[in-house]
Amino acid sequence: MDLTADTAEQYRAFALDARGYSPCFDDWASRVAEDPEVLGWLSRLPLPKQQPNLVFAAARWHGVAAPGPYDGLRTALLADDGAIERTILARSTQTNEAGRLATLLPAFASVAGGRPIALIEVGASAGLNLFPDRYAYEWSTAAGVRRAGAGPVLAARVEGPAPLPDAVPDVSWRAGVDLHPIDVTDADQVEWLTNLVWPEHEERRALLARAVEVARTEPPRLVAGDLLDRLPALVEEAAAHGPVVVFHSAVIAYLAPDDRDRFQDLMTDLVGRGRCHWVSNEGPRVLPAVTATGPAMPDDVRGFVLGVDGRAVAWAHGHGTWLRWFDLKRA
C-alpha cells in the first residue's frame, strides 16, 4: 500500500491486503473507499495520517467493535467529538510484528557467515524484532520442516532455495532508531501496540505478548530521532562489535518520496563502503531500485520485497507467514 496515494486508492489497496486474512478490515476498507462522507472526514487529516490501519486502530481505541459492522465505524468517525482525530494525530501505527523474523532470519544468516552480528533496526518501534536469537523457527518446505533456535515458535511456509540456517545467528550488539520509540515497560504503549493487531488475529496478539516478554528481559536500546540523521553514527558504533546488519520492515513507506530516495542513497553508500549489510523488507513500490533487481511481483501476490544489500532476493508476507525465495539460476 502506497501511503502517498489518493486516499480512496489507499483503502482499496488495504482491502486487497486484508482479503482472505481479515474479513472485518476488508469490509471496512472497501466501503470507506466508496463512501464520500467518510472520505471527506478523512481529508481533514494530513495525508500520512489517513492510512487505514491507523484510522481503524484509533476508532477501536475509542470503543468501535472489531470485528463489527461498518456502520459502527462510520457513525463513530462522522460523529467524532475530536477524540478519535486527536488519537490519530498523536499516535502512529508502529506495528511491531515479531512474526516477520521468520522471513528475515534467512536474510540475516546469509550475510552473517557464521559470525556474531551487530544488529540495527531502522524504525524499530518497541524493538521487538531486535531479538532474532531468542526464538525457535519452523520453516515448512517441500522437503519437510526445517527447525532452528529455541524459544517461542515462529513459523513460515517457504518456497524456493532460501538459505535456511541450522542455527540462529549470534547477536553481539543490538540497537534501534525510531522517531518515537515505544517503551516495552510502558503498559499504555504496549496496549496501543496490541490494539494495532488486526481484529481476527488472536495468534498474532498472543505472539505480541510473548515478544514483549522477551524484550522486557533485556529492554532494547532505542535511539530517538530521524533515521536519516541518526543511522550513520549508529553504524559506526556498531562496527566495533562485529559485522553490522541494518534492517527494516514496513518502515520506509512512511517516508516522503524524497526521503525514500535519500535513504536508498545512504544505504547504497554504506553498503558500497563495506560499513554494513542491508536487509530491506518493504512493499514493491517503496524502494523501486531494489524491486527492479528481482522478478516482477504478480498482481495476485500481496507481499513485501525482501532485499539483501540492495538486491531483491525474495517475496515475503507482511506478517511473516510465507517466504518465496527467488531461484535466480532459473530466472
Secondary structure, 3 states (H helix, E strand, C coil): CCCCCCHHHHHHHHHHHHCCCCHHHHHHHHHHCCCHHHHHHHCCCCHHHHCHHHHHHHHHHCCCCCCCCHHHHHHHHHCCCCHHHHHHHHCCCCCCCHHHHHHHHHHHHHHHCCCCEEEEEECCCCCHHHCHHHCEEEEEECCEEEEEECCCEEEEEEECCCCCCCCCCCEEEEEEEECCCCCCCCHHHHHHHHHHCCCCCHHHHHHHHHHHHHHHCCCCCEEECCHHHHHHHHHHHHHHHCCEEEEEECCHHHCCHHHHHHHHHHHHHHHHCCCCEEEEEECCCCCHHHHCCCCCCCCCCCCEEEEECCEEEEEECCCCCEEEECCCCCC
